[in-house]
Amino acid sequence: MTYQHSYAQSIADPAAFWAEQASHLAWYRAPTQTLQDNPDGTHRWFADGSLNSCYLALDHQIEQGRGEQLALIYDSPVTATQRTFTYHQLRDEVARLAGLLRQLGVGKGDGVIIYMPMVPEAAMAMLACARIGAVHSVVFGGFAANELALRIDDARPTLLLTASCGLEFDRVIEYKPLVDRALQLARHQPGHVLVLQRPQVAAPLQAGRDLDWQQALASAEPVAPVALEAGDPLYIMYTSGTTGKPKGIVRENGGNAVALRYAMQHIYGMQAGDVWWGISDVGWVVGHSLIVYGPLMSGCTTVFYEGKPIRTPDAAAYWRVVEQYRVNALFCAPTAMRAIRKEDPDGELLRRHDLGSLRQLFLAGEKLDSSTHEWLERVSGKPVHDHWWQTETGWPVTAPCVGLEGSAARPGSSNRAVPGYHVQVLDDDGHLLGPNHQGSIVIALPLPPGCSQTLWGDHERYLQAYLHTYPGYYHTGDGGYLDDDGFVYIMGRTDDVINVSGHRLSTGEMEDLVARHPTVAECAVIGVHDDIKGQVPLALVVLKDGESIAESQLLVELVGSVREAIGALACFNRVRVVKRLPKTRSGKILRAVLRKIADGQDYTPPSTLDDPAVLGEIEAVLADLPRAG
């Protein structure tokens, strides 16, 4: 089937299109009602269907003859550990853990918090919850205690699962003290805490509340998957909220299964038996969609990696995994590839590994600058695809659909809208903009299956955050434009558009130009206060390893390239070289924090910050900037 035909059908008759896609799933009760409109602008998919996500991911695959195929490969360079699980083995482990959860009082609709590192038991915990209809919420391991407490109080879990520790390079991070502190802060108290003891450190257990994972599991009996309604929640994924209270994105079982099965085949080009590597953490949406549920529901082998792109042990870590497990395609964030490029700019380490199995690489999570895109294609010799999605959507909004004929990719763009997503651009007044005009990126309703339709316990907040700004549209919060051929260009969050003397300019476009400089490994361009112009751009630049250039010379060269591409109106004349940029643990640059530092405003270091020490470094570099008067 061609991309053009699929996309046209999905927009003209979404109910018929998604009914066809749903027919490829193994439902307990196939849905007869595909799409329902709700009065508040939300929608309901497959309302009368019944299924189980764990069954689709494991039991059904065994029934299709894949029982002895590898389901999950665990590779942990930080512990020098490698383990594999066939579909039979993984199903048996999950069924027994699900039996333990049931023994501990967890039932359908109950909340379960999973606060764990990247170990196979984290995936097993997710699937065990799905097996019995419990609603899991994975919190990134190592999150601050107060942030974990907020999520405990919002999700009100019956059970909390954790591990004794996680590892970052050679640093051991003890989880149990963070859990104990979070439970001291939280009003809600789960009945039990199940603790996976890792060899690196033994966590003390509180009598009557805490249980040793392996000891408790020894007496558990396996249980079968339960039938769930398509609209029953599968998981809650918390994202940062502007009010300080995290937003609990809810993902439903039915829509998620249909969307991910479609995405793995038609977007990523994966078939049963292929080896897929989603490089992320189960604490993020990518870990749910592209490490656990999507690959397993598609009969793929999924790689589960506990490590970093560099220093585990070096910048060839990813390429070693690709060669060792014959990976066919992978997903990662651009920041990971920038880190590799910084340490191996000429691809010398890459060339030591056989990447013959690798068909293509997909990057998302933040803007893929053209410099990194071009470098990665050159050194790898493989197609590199940018694409764009959000925690709220759960699967790609724009992408080159490599599993559909006639799909195309365009460097610099996040590519065209995926079937099901009617992507458009509006101005501030809600009027449609034509090609090549920048505005707010929106998606015309209905959103396709798999997209969140509510927030956990706060539906009104969902409506206000996503549907009220532009009636009839989902407001993505991202800005950009479509070109004449429908390719989408994401220029950054709408609050990353700066106003320089009345001109609205994209810092994302400037970042792309700065990143092209041969000495630059990565950069962030932010808008800072200016008494006369309102805002002016400031570039913070990290140089490649081994590169040296005077800041004054770098400024001259970067000003020249920005002026040539955008014009003098950009007023681009501030550049600072820094050792590193503040990032979240998932690798996103904290531009909002950088803006506050640059403008001399008070800020609170976010709980997602990878290394707090970097903020002091940035403050010192920016100490001489003019401040608002």
C-alpha positions as semicolon CSV with decimal commas, in nm:
position;residue;x (nm);y (nm);z (nm)
1;M;0,000;0,000;0,000
2;T;0,128;0,348;-0,081
3;Y;0,181;0,629;0,166
4;Q;-0,037;0,865;-0,037
5;H;-0,332;0,625;-0,043
6;S;-0,303;0,539;0,325
7;Y;-0,277;0,900;0,435
8;A;-0,569;1,017;0,221
9;Q;-0,790;0,737;0,348
10;S;-0,695;0,798;0,713
11;I;-0,800;1,164;0,689
12;A;-1,111;1,116;0,473
13;D;-1,254;0,826;0,674
14;P;-1,058;0,767;0,996
15;A;-1,311;0,518;1,132
16;A;-1,282;0,290;0,829
17;F;-0,905;0,322;0,815
18;W;-0,850;0,232;1,180
19;A;-1,111;-0,043;1,174
20;E;-0,896;-0,209;0,909
21;Q;-0,581;-0,171;1,120
22;A;-0,761;-0,302;1,430
23;S;-0,862;-0,616;1,242
24;H;-0,498;-0,729;1,243
25;L;-0,494;-0,762;1,624
26;A;-0,591;-1,070;1,824
27;W;-0,889;-0,930;2,017
28;Y;-1,082;-1,130;2,272
29;R;-1,387;-0,946;2,141
30;A;-1,341;-0,759;1,816
31;P;-1,478;-0,403;1,825
32;T;-1,784;-0,313;1,619
33;Q;-1,773;0,055;1,724
34;T;-1,454;0,208;1,592
35;L;-1,485;0,580;1,670
36;Q;-1,713;0,772;1,904
37;D;-1,730;1,151;1,945
38;N;-1,757;1,293;2,295
39;P;-1,929;1,628;2,360
40;D;-1,612;1,783;2,504
41;G;-1,409;1,729;2,185
42;T;-1,234;1,410;2,292
43;H;-1,289;1,075;2,122
44;R;-1,317;0,711;2,210
45;W;-1,166;0,433;2,000
46;F;-1,285;0,071;1,982
47;A;-1,529;0,120;2,268
48;D;-1,681;-0,230;2,267
49;G;-1,355;-0,418;2,199
50;S;-1,186;-0,644;2,454
51;L;-0,818;-0,746;2,462
52;N;-0,508;-0,771;2,681
53;S;-0,179;-0,596;2,601
54;C;0,038;-0,856;2,775
55;Y;-0,136;-1,136;2,585
56;L;-0,067;-0,957;2,257
57;A;0,298;-0,904;2,352
58;L;0,374;-1,255;2,476
59;D;0,109;-1,531;2,470
60;H;-0,015;-1,450;2,122
61;Q;0,341;-1,447;1,987
62;I;0,396;-1,795;2,131
63;E;0,074;-1,911;1,969
64;Q;0,214;-1,784;1,638
65;G;0,515;-2,015;1,676
66;R;0,764;-1,765;1,816
67;G;0,806;-1,927;2,158
68;E;1,176;-2,008;2,110
69;Q;1,259;-1,679;1,936
70;L;1,447;-1,426;2,149
71;A;1,201;-1,173;2,286
72;L;1,435;-0,960;2,498
73;I;1,812;-0,914;2,499
74;Y;1,948;-0,745;2,811
75;D;2,286;-0,580;2,765
76;S;2,440;-0,393;3,057
77;P;2,793;-0,264;2,997
78;V;2,783;-0,087;3,335
79;T;2,758;-0,426;3,510
80;A;2,924;-0,639;3,239
81;T;2,604;-0,845;3,222
82;Q;2,418;-0,994;2,927
83;R;2,101;-1,204;2,950
84;T;1,847;-1,325;2,696
85;F;1,484;-1,433;2,722
86;T;1,283;-1,623;2,465
87;Y;0,914;-1,546;2,430
88;H;0,841;-1,860;2,634
89;Q;1,084;-1,759;2,908
90;L;0,965;-1,401;2,924
91;R;0,598;-1,507;2,931
92;D;0,666;-1,748;3,219
93;E;0,856;-1,484;3,421
94;V;0,582;-1,228;3,364
95;A;0,299;-1,469;3,446
96;R;0,463;-1,560;3,778
97;L;0,528;-1,196;3,868
98;A;0,166;-1,116;3,782
99;G;0,065;-1,394;4,023
100;L;0,276;-1,231;4,295
101;L;0,115;-0,891;4,231
102;R;-0,225;-1,051;4,270
103;Q;-0,115;-1,217;4,597
104;L;-0,015;-0,872;4,721
105;G;-0,366;-0,740;4,660
106;V;-0,319;-0,579;4,320
107;G;-0,622;-0,612;4,093
108;K;-0,777;-0,465;3,782
109;G;-0,770;-0,085;3,784
110;D;-0,527;-0,061;4,078
111;G;-0,226;0,166;4,044
112;V;0,131;0,037;4,059
113;I;0,442;0,258;4,069
114;I;0,756;0,113;3,906
115;Y;1,072;0,300;4,013
116;M;1,350;0,096;3,860
117;P;1,667;0,107;3,651
118;M;1,705;-0,051;3,308
119;V;1,692;-0,414;3,417
120;P;1,470;-0,684;3,260
121;E;1,257;-0,696;3,572
122;A;1,133;-0,344;3,494
123;A;0,986;-0,466;3,165
124;M;0,849;-0,773;3,340
125;A;0,679;-0,551;3,597
126;M;0,510;-0,345;3,325
127;L;0,386;-0,654;3,144
128;A;0,275;-0,819;3,469
129;C;0,059;-0,518;3,547
130;A;-0,088;-0,528;3,198
131;R;-0,158;-0,899;3,241
132;I;-0,391;-0,848;3,537
133;G;-0,531;-0,508;3,436
134;A;-0,337;-0,300;3,689
135;V;-0,238;0,051;3,576
136;H;0,137;0,098;3,590
137;S;0,322;0,424;3,617
138;V;0,695;0,399;3,557
139;V;0,892;0,675;3,727
140;F;1,245;0,728;3,599
141;G;1,484;0,561;3,843
142;G;1,681;0,813;4,044
143;F;1,415;1,085;4,030
144;A;1,423;1,305;4,338
145;A;1,218;1,188;4,637
146;N;0,979;1,484;4,626
147;E;0,901;1,418;4,260
148;L;0,837;1,051;4,332
149;A;0,612;1,153;4,623
150;L;0,403;1,374;4,392
151;R;0,348;1,081;4,160
152;I;0,264;0,846;4,445
153;D;-0,003;1,085;4,571
154;D;-0,149;1,130;4,223
155;A;-0,149;0,765;4,114
156;R;-0,233;0,627;4,462
157;P;-0,062;0,292;4,399
158;T;-0,149;-0,030;4,577
159;L;0,212;-0,144;4,530
160;L;0,550;0,014;4,458
161;L;0,824;-0,184;4,283
162;T;1,185;-0,073;4,303
163;A;1,545;-0,195;4,300
164;S;1,824;-0,147;4,548
165;C;2,018;0,072;4,307
166;G;2,083;0,200;3,959
167;L;2,415;0,274;3,793
168;E;2,541;0,578;3,600
169;F;2,880;0,502;3,448
170;D;3,079;0,389;3,755
171;R;2,849;0,559;4,008
172;V;2,604;0,354;4,216
173;I;2,279;0,537;4,295
174;E;2,092;0,385;4,586
175;Y;1,717;0,388;4,520
176;K;1,581;0,265;4,851
177;P;1,669;0,580;5,052
178;L;1,491;0,785;4,782
179;V;1,185;0,559;4,805
180;D;1,182;0,577;5,185
181;R;1,205;0,955;5,179
182;A;0,931;0,979;4,915
183;L;0,699;0,768;5,128
184;Q;0,769;0,996;5,423
185;L;0,664;1,293;5,210
186;A;0,364;1,127;5,045
187;R;0,018;1,128;5,194
188;H;-0,076;0,804;5,020
189;Q;0,096;0,484;5,133
190;P;0,108;0,169;4,916
191;G;0,043;-0,160;5,089
192;H;0,387;-0,301;5,002
193;V;0,721;-0,212;4,848
194;L;0,877;-0,490;4,641
195;V;1,258;-0,453;4,626
196;L;1,486;-0,616;4,367
197;Q;1,821;-0,659;4,539
198;R;2,107;-0,598;4,296
199;P;2,461;-0,727;4,362
200;Q;2,608;-0,377;4,377
201;V;2,426;-0,283;4,700
202;A;2,181;-0,445;4,939
203;A;1,887;-0,229;5,046
204;P;1,756;-0,251;5,404
205;L;1,394;-0,366;5,420
206;Q;1,127;-0,225;5,648
207;A;0,947;-0,508;5,825
208;G;0,579;-0,542;5,738
209;R;0,598;-0,320;5,431
210;D;0,902;-0,414;5,222
211;L;0,949;-0,749;5,051
212;D;1,250;-0,907;4,882
213;W;1,158;-0,952;4,516
214;Q;1,316;-1,292;4,459
215;Q;1,209;-1,438;4,791
216;A;0,848;-1,331;4,741
217;L;0,849;-1,453;4,381
218;A;0,964;-1,803;4,479
219;S;0,618;-1,901;4,607
220;A;0,412;-1,721;4,340
221;E;0,189;-1,906;4,097
222;P;0,152;-1,792;3,733
223;V;-0,174;-1,634;3,622
224;A;-0,341;-1,596;3,284
225;P;-0,411;-1,259;3,119
226;V;-0,748;-1,103;3,194
227;A;-0,985;-0,955;2,938
228;L;-0,990;-0,575;2,944
229;E;-1,201;-0,317;2,769
230;A;-1,021;-0,123;2,498
231;G;-1,076;0,197;2,695
232;D;-0,931;0,061;3,018
233;P;-0,607;0,242;3,108
234;L;-0,281;0,059;3,047
235;Y;-0,045;0,310;3,206
236;I;0,008;0,662;3,335
237;M;0,309;0,856;3,209
238;Y;0,386;1,173;3,400
239;T;0,523;1,480;3,226
240;S;0,626;1,813;3,373
241;G;0,345;2,061;3,423
242;T;0,362;2,439;3,420
243;T;0,184;2,453;3,757
244;G;0,448;2,238;3,927
245;K;0,211;1,942;3,949
246;P;0,302;1,671;3,695
247;K;0,049;1,580;3,429
248;G;-0,052;1,214;3,426
249;I;-0,091;1,121;3,059
250;V;-0,325;0,820;3,032
251;R;-0,272;0,554;2,765
252;E;-0,559;0,316;2,687
253;N;-0,508;-0,051;2,605
254;G;-0,696;-0,074;2,275
255;G;-0,579;0,238;2,095
256;N;-0,221;0,188;2,210
257;A;-0,207;-0,166;2,074
258;V;-0,351;-0,072;1,734
259;A;-0,125;0,234;1,698
260;L;0,199;0,062;1,798
261;R;0,135;-0,241;1,581
262;Y;0,078;-0,004;1,289
263;A;0,381;0,211;1,371
264;M;0,631;-0,075;1,402
265;Q;0,536;-0,214;1,063
266;H;0,456;0,091;0,854
267;I;0,671;0,366;1,009
268;Y;0,976;0,168;1,119
269;G;0,951;-0,111;0,861
270;M;0,985;-0,389;1,120
271;Q;0,855;-0,743;1,076
272;A;0,824;-1,036;1,315
273;G;1,168;-1,184;1,378
274;D;1,355;-0,856;1,321
275;V;1,586;-0,720;1,592
276;W;1,484;-0,375;1,709
277;W;1,669;-0,146;1,949
278;G;1,485;0,140;2,115
279;I;1,758;0,329;2,299
280;S;1,592;0,503;2,591
281;D;1,468;0,427;2,941
282;V;1,143;0,268;3,052
283;G;1,084;0,585;3,255
284;W;1,005;0,769;2,932
285;V;0,734;0,715;2,671
286;V;0,988;0,574;2,425
287;G;1,059;0,297;2,673
288;H;0,691;0,204;2,676
289;S;0,621;0,231;2,304
290;L;0,953;0,128;2,149
291;I;1,127;-0,094;2,406
292;V;0,843;-0,298;2,555
293;Y;0,498;-0,291;2,395
294;G;0,559;-0,202;2,030
295;P;0,841;-0,447;1,951
296;L;0,693;-0,739;2,144
297;M;0,342;-0,695;2,004
298;S;0,507;-0,705;1,660
299;G;0,696;-1,029;1,725
300;C;1,036;-0,857;1,719
301;T;1,339;-0,913;1,939
302;T;1,387;-0,603;2,154
303;V;1,724;-0,491;2,292
304;F;1,712;-0,367;2,652
305;Y;2,025;-0,160;2,719
306;E;2,163;-0,038;3,052
307;G;2,439;0,199;2,950
308;K;2,530;0,523;2,777
309;P;2,645;0,616;2,426
310;I;2,992;0,700;2,561
311;R;3,216;0,591;2,850
312;T;3,057;0,245;2,863
313;P;3,336;0,195;2,773
314;D;3,376;0,435;2,479
315;A;3,203;0,604;2,186
316;A;3,170;0,269;2,003
317;A;2,925;0,129;2,261
318;Y;2,623;0,153;2,031
319;W;2,804;0,006;1,734
320;R;2,923;-0,291;1,941
321;V;2,561;-0,369;2,033
322;V;2,447;-0,339;1,671
323;E;2,715;-0,580;1,556
324;Q;2,678;-0,828;1,842
325;Y;2,301;-0,870;1,819
326;R;2,259;-0,803;1,445
327;V;2,028;-0,509;1,509
328;N;1,810;-0,423;1,206
329;A;1,695;-0,074;1,308
330;L;1,731;0,153;1,607
331;F;1,584;0,462;1,767
332;C;1,770;0,715;1,980
333;A;1,777;1,085;2,066
334;P;1,997;1,326;1,869
335;T;2,185;1,418;2,185
336;A;2,325;1,064;2,204
337;M;2,465;1,089;1,854
338;R;2,609;1,432;1,928
339;A;2,789;1,283;2,229
340;I;2,933;1,007;2,008
341;R;3,033;1,257;1,741
342;K;3,210;1,472;1,999
343;E;3,436;1,181;2,098
344;D;3,463;1,008;1,760
345;P;3,422;1,285;1,501
346;D;3,580;1,090;1,216
347;G;3,399;0,763;1,289
348;E;3,722;0,570;1,356
349;L;3,565;0,367;1,638
350;L;3,251;0,307;1,432
351;R;3,449;0,157;1,145
352;R;3,580;-0,118;1,371
353;H;3,231;-0,271;1,383
354;D;3,021;-0,454;1,127
355;L;2,694;-0,264;1,078
356;G;2,580;-0,483;0,791
357;S;2,257;-0,584;0,967
358;L;2,150;-0,224;1,027
359;R;1,896;-0,096;0,775
360;Q;1,830;0,251;0,916
361;L;1,842;0,479;1,218
362;F;1,553;0,685;1,355
363;L;1,613;0,992;1,570
364;A;1,360;1,192;1,773
365;G;1,307;1,357;2,110
366;E;1,446;1,697;2,014
367;K;1,540;1,879;1,697
368;L;1,785;1,686;1,480
369;D;2,025;1,949;1,351
370;S;2,134;1,906;0,992
371;S;2,502;1,890;1,087
372;T;2,452;1,583;1,307
373;H;2,218;1,432;1,048
374;E;2,474;1,467;0,769
375;W;2,760;1,342;0,988
376;L;2,572;1,031;1,100
377;E;2,472;0,933;0,748
378;R;2,828;0,985;0,627
379;V;3,006;0,781;0,895
380;S;2,745;0,504;0,921
381;G;2,658;0,474;0,555
382;K;2,296;0,419;0,660
383;P;1,974;0,620;0,609
384;V;1,908;0,847;0,906
385;H;1,548;0,953;0,961
386;D;1,425;1,243;1,172
387;H;1,073;1,214;1,309
388;W;0,861;1,384;1,569
389;W;0,619;1,283;1,841
390;Q;0,527;1,357;2,199
391;T;0,456;1,180;2,526
392;E;0,093;1,274;2,473
393;T;0,069;1,108;2,132
394;G;0,259;0,794;2,231
395;W;0,375;0,727;1,874
396;P;0,507;0,932;1,579
397;V;0,313;1,226;1,437
398;T;0,550;1,288;1,147
399;A;0,798;1,041;1,001
400;P;0,919;0,882;0,682
401;C;0,699;0,571;0,673
402;V;0,961;0,329;0,546
403;G;0,709;0,044;0,553
404;L;0,484;0,215;0,298
405;E;0,558;0,253;-0,072
406;G;0,599;0,606;-0,200
407;S;0,705;0,750;0,133
408;A;0,990;1,001;0,121
409;A;1,234;1,167;0,356
410;R;1,362;1,521;0,343
411;P;1,669;1,630;0,545
412;G;1,599;1,924;0,775
413;S;1,235;1,823;0,809
414;S;1,073;1,587;1,059
415;N;0,904;1,462;0,741
416;R;0,538;1,432;0,646
417;A;0,246;1,352;0,872
418;V;0,192;0,985;0,952
419;P;-0,145;0,841;0,840
420;G;-0,403;0,937;1,101
421;Y;-0,252;1,276;1,186
422;H;-0,399;1,580;1,008
423;V;-0,117;1,825;1,084
424;Q;-0,181;2,193;1,014
425;V;-0,036;2,535;1,106
426;L;-0,236;2,817;1,266
427;D;-0,158;3,177;1,348
428;D;-0,219;3,330;1,690
429;D;-0,583;3,395;1,602
430;G;-0,647;3,037;1,493
431;H;-0,645;3,102;1,117
432;L;-0,494;2,842;0,885
433;L;-0,157;2,939;0,742
434;G;-0,035;2,842;0,398
435;P;0,290;2,667;0,307
436;N;0,616;2,811;0,440
437;H;0,447;3,034;0,699
438;Q;0,550;2,974;1,059
439;G;0,290;2,935;1,331
440;S;0,157;2,689;1,587
441;I;0,164;2,323;1,485
442;V;-0,175;2,164;1,554
443;I;-0,350;1,836;1,475
444;A;-0,709;1,844;1,355
445;L;-0,941;1,625;1,561
446;P;-0,996;1,337;1,596
447;L;-0,655;1,232;1,718
448;P;-0,575;0,880;1,596
449;P;-0,574;0,578;1,829
450;G;-0,299;0,565;2,089
451;C;-0,306;0,938;2,166
452;S;-0,398;1,038;2,519
453;Q;-0,755;1,160;2,561
454;T;-0,734;1,260;2,928
455;L;-0,512;1,319;3,230
456;W;-0,522;1,091;3,531
457;G;-0,781;1,234;3,769
458;D;-0,793;1,574;3,598
459;H;-0,984;1,570;3,271
460;E;-1,052;1,944;3,278
461;R;-0,680;2,014;3,286
462;Y;-0,641;1,801;2,972
463;L;-0,907;2,003;2,793
464;Q;-0,750;2,332;2,897
465;A;-0,396;2,227;2,808
466;Y;-0,460;2,068;2,469
467;L;-0,803;2,140;2,321
468;H;-0,920;2,485;2,432
469;T;-0,654;2,704;2,267
470;Y;-0,769;2,615;1,917
471;P;-1,120;2,459;1,914
472;G;-1,131;2,157;1,686
473;Y;-0,756;2,103;1,712
474;Y;-0,504;1,944;1,944
475;H;-0,248;2,209;2,040
476;T;0,098;2,052;2,029
477;G;0,285;2,344;2,187
478;D;0,539;2,326;1,904
479;G;0,594;2,587;1,636
480;G;0,698;2,545;1,276
481;Y;0,567;2,526;0,922
482;L;0,477;2,296;0,633
483;D;0,646;2,332;0,298
484;D;0,476;2,311;-0,042
485;D;0,496;1,930;-0,040
486;G;0,355;1,883;0,310
487;F;0,686;1,821;0,485
488;V;0,675;1,943;0,845
489;Y;0,949;2,158;0,996
490;I;0,946;2,174;1,375
491;M;1,128;2,486;1,487
492;G;1,095;2,426;1,861
493;R;0,848;2,486;2,137
494;T;0,639;2,796;2,077
495;D;0,808;2,958;2,376
496;D;1,141;2,914;2,194
497;V;1,033;3,170;1,935
498;I;1,194;3,500;2,029
499;N;1,089;3,853;1,941
500;V;1,381;4,067;1,823
501;S;1,272;4,424;1,758
502;G;0,929;4,301;1,653
503;H;1,060;4,017;1,438
504;R;0,954;3,667;1,544
505;L;1,257;3,442;1,495
506;S;1,317;3,074;1,560
507;T;1,605;2,984;1,789
508;G;1,585;2,636;1,640
509;E;1,680;2,768;1,299
510;M;1,977;2,952;1,450
511;E;2,084;2,639;1,637
512;D;2,092;2,450;1,313
513;L;2,324;2,708;1,161
514;V;2,554;2,717;1,465
515;A;2,575;2,337;1,475
516;R;2,708;2,333;1,119
517;H;3,036;2,496;1,228
518;P;3,315;2,237;1,206
519;T;3,431;2,292;1,566
520;V;3,086;2,268;1,728
521;A;2,973;1,945;1,893
522;E;2,641;2,077;2,021
523;C;2,477;2,405;2,105
524;A;2,174;2,583;2,245
525;V;2,046;2,919;2,125
526;I;1,819;3,103;2,365
527;G;1,656;3,443;2,374
528;V;1,786;3,677;2,644
529;H;1,657;4,015;2,758
530;D;1,771;4,329;2,581
531;D;1,658;4,674;2,696
532;I;1,629;4,806;2,341
533;K;1,539;4,509;2,121
534;G;1,331;4,315;2,373
535;Q;1,522;3,992;2,313
536;V;1,842;3,894;2,138
537;P;1,981;3,546;2,070
538;L;2,263;3,397;2,275
539;A;2,447;3,085;2,156
540;L;2,600;2,848;2,410
541;V;2,845;2,622;2,233
542;V;3,024;2,299;2,327
543;L;3,330;2,232;2,115
544;K;3,426;1,892;1,977
545;D;3,698;1,708;2,166
546;G;4,038;1,819;2,045
547;E;3,907;2,134;1,879
548;S;4,035;2,475;1,978
549;I;3,922;2,814;1,854
550;A;3,924;3,158;2,011
551;E;3,578;3,264;2,122
552;S;3,621;3,591;1,932
553;Q;3,701;3,406;1,610
554;L;3,411;3,165;1,661
555;L;3,181;3,464;1,712
556;V;3,292;3,623;1,384
557;E;3,235;3,303;1,188
558;L;2,897;3,221;1,346
559;V;2,769;3,577;1,309
560;G;2,859;3,558;0,943
561;S;2,672;3,234;0,881
562;V;2,358;3,347;1,069
563;R;2,358;3,685;0,898
564;E;2,389;3,521;0,558
565;A;2,106;3,274;0,619
566;I;1,864;3,483;0,828
567;G;1,982;3,841;0,797
568;A;2,108;4,119;1,017
569;L;1,764;4,146;1,178
570;A;1,847;3,837;1,388
571;C;2,090;4,054;1,588
572;F;2,299;3,743;1,646
573;N;2,617;3,864;1,815
574;R;2,655;3,676;2,144
575;V;2,839;3,346;2,171
576;R;2,978;3,171;2,479
577;V;3,181;2,851;2,481
578;V;3,085;2,615;2,765
579;K;3,214;2,274;2,870
580;R;2,867;2,118;2,864
581;L;2,497;2,202;2,860
582;P;2,241;2,126;3,131
583;K;2,026;1,832;3,027
584;T;1,755;1,608;3,157
585;R;1,839;1,246;3,220
586;S;1,673;1,168;2,887
587;G;1,914;1,406;2,712
588;K;1,698;1,713;2,645
589;I;1,865;2,050;2,688
590;L;1,703;2,259;2,962
591;R;1,657;2,578;2,764
592;A;1,408;2,732;3,008
593;V;1,667;2,709;3,287
594;L;1,933;2,856;3,059
595;R;1,707;3,153;2,982
596;K;1,656;3,224;3,352
597;I;2,029;3,203;3,424
598;A;2,107;3,434;3,134
599;D;1,847;3,688;3,248
600;G;1,958;3,670;3,611
601;Q;1,627;3,529;3,729
602;D;1,575;3,293;4,021
603;Y;1,522;2,932;3,925
604;T;1,480;2,595;4,086
605;P;1,703;2,317;3,948
606;P;1,458;2,066;3,801
607;S;1,445;1,713;3,936
608;T;1,515;1,583;3,587
609;L;1,858;1,753;3,574
610;D;2,134;1,507;3,491
611;D;2,413;1,684;3,684
612;P;2,343;1,991;3,904
613;A;2,708;2,100;3,892
614;V;2,668;2,213;3,532
615;L;2,443;2,502;3,640
616;G;2,722;2,662;3,841
617;E;2,951;2,634;3,540
618;I;2,694;2,808;3,320
619;E;2,634;3,083;3,577
620;A;3,006;3,159;3,586
621;V;3,029;3,181;3,207
622;L;2,726;3,410;3,182
623;A;2,807;3,632;3,480
624;D;2,910;3,926;3,261
625;L;2,592;3,935;3,052
626;P;2,384;4,257;3,070
627;R;2,077;4,201;3,287
628;A;1,730;4,347;3,271
629;G;1,731;4,695;3,414
